[in-house]
Amino acid sequence: MSSTNRTAIRNDNDYYVTPLHTVADFFAVFRLLEPKFCLSEAQILDPSAGGDRTTPMPYPSYLSSIGNCTVSTLDIRMDSRAAIKKDYLQWESPGKFDAVFTNPPFSVAIAFIQKALSEVRPGGYVGMLLRLNFLGSLKRKSFWLAHMPKWIIVHARRPSFIKGGNDSVEYAHIVWQKGLIPAHSRLVII
Ligand SMILES: C[S@@+](CC[C@H](N)C(=O)[O-])C[C@H]1O[C@@H](n2cnc3c(N)ncnc32)[C@H](O)[C@@H]1O
């Protein structure tokens, strides 16, 4: 999800590339926060994996560097590097995953989170890169109250989604653990 979505210039299918350092920073902290979760052996889904002819898929690229985890990749764009070219919201999952991680398309982010939560095993994780102000708005209040995340991991080093420019909005990786609905989320600033 990128704040560039708020402008008149909107990429097709909400395609914005997450910087690799943002993905690496997130996973480094996630592994410290959740030491019992064996990320390097996990079955993982990236349902909006991105990538294109010249650009790798950021989350799968990072995950492929850390061990034996299996990453299933899906994206709606035919020029994506994902193995499955489908609309995630229409896709039938073949089974449960240990975790789902991605930067979802802004316009359908809530639907992505809900579907991802339905596709991880009990105790599994869903981690999504979202704008911090996504936590606000009356429209989303009932969603947040019913789906309180476990972790809100704020990136003090802002990801820049605009080539050569800077994005003025703050981002966090928001992490849910299936079956856990805490009264309050835990905030981490990295
Ligand atoms: C914000 S970009 C992020 C891409 C990649 N995850 C990254 O971090 O660079 C969102 C991605 O979602 C894909 N997308 C949009 N709608 C989708 C849908 N309904 N199902 C699957 N992928 C979708 C876009 O093609 C795009 O690659």
PDBQT file of the ligand as one rigid body, heavy atoms in Angstrom, charges set to zero:
ROOT
HETATM    1  C1  LIG A 201       1.380  -2.242  -3.392  1.00  0.00    +0.000 C 
HETATM    2  S1  LIG A 201       1.793  -3.416  -4.659  1.00  0.00    +0.000 S 
HETATM    3  C2  LIG A 201       2.939  -4.429  -3.772  1.00  0.00    +0.000 C 
HETATM    4  C3  LIG A 201       3.688  -5.381  -4.603  1.00  0.00    +0.000 C 
HETATM    5  C4  LIG A 201       4.736  -6.198  -3.816  1.00  0.00    +0.000 C 
HETATM    6  N1  LIG A 201       4.095  -6.962  -2.762  1.00  0.00    +0.000 N 
HETATM    7  C5  LIG A 201       5.751  -5.284  -3.195  1.00  0.00    +0.000 C 
HETATM    8  O1  LIG A 201       5.780  -5.234  -1.965  1.00  0.00    +0.000 OA
HETATM    9  O2  LIG A 201       6.508  -4.646  -3.934  1.00  0.00    +0.000 OA
HETATM   10  C6  LIG A 201       0.302  -4.397  -4.717  1.00  0.00    +0.000 C 
HETATM   11  C7  LIG A 201       0.345  -5.581  -5.666  1.00  0.00    +0.000 C 
HETATM   12  O3  LIG A 201      -0.939  -6.211  -5.609  1.00  0.00    +0.000 OA
HETATM   13  C8  LIG A 201      -1.288  -6.670  -6.887  1.00  0.00    +0.000 C 
HETATM   14  N2  LIG A 201      -2.761  -6.796  -6.879  1.00  0.00    +0.000 N 
HETATM   15  C9  LIG A 201      -3.696  -5.819  -6.981  1.00  0.00    +0.000 A 
HETATM   16  N3  LIG A 201      -4.935  -6.324  -6.858  1.00  0.00    +0.000 NA
HETATM   17  C10 LIG A 201      -4.767  -7.667  -6.667  1.00  0.00    +0.000 A 
HETATM   18  C11 LIG A 201      -5.673  -8.742  -6.481  1.00  0.00    +0.000 A 
HETATM   19  N4  LIG A 201      -7.004  -8.540  -6.434  1.00  0.00    +0.000 N 
HETATM   20  N5  LIG A 201      -5.170  -9.997  -6.340  1.00  0.00    +0.000 NA
HETATM   21  C12 LIG A 201      -3.822 -10.215  -6.383  1.00  0.00    +0.000 A 
HETATM   22  N6  LIG A 201      -2.921  -9.226  -6.571  1.00  0.00    +0.000 NA
HETATM   23  C13 LIG A 201      -3.383  -7.967  -6.689  1.00  0.00    +0.000 A 
HETATM   24  C14 LIG A 201      -0.711  -5.644  -7.829  1.00  0.00    +0.000 C 
HETATM   25  O4  LIG A 201      -0.528  -6.146  -9.124  1.00  0.00    +0.000 OA
HETATM   26  C15 LIG A 201       0.610  -5.286  -7.123  1.00  0.00    +0.000 C 
HETATM   27  O5  LIG A 201       1.655  -6.098  -7.607  1.00  0.00    +0.000 OA
ENDROOT
TORSDOF 0
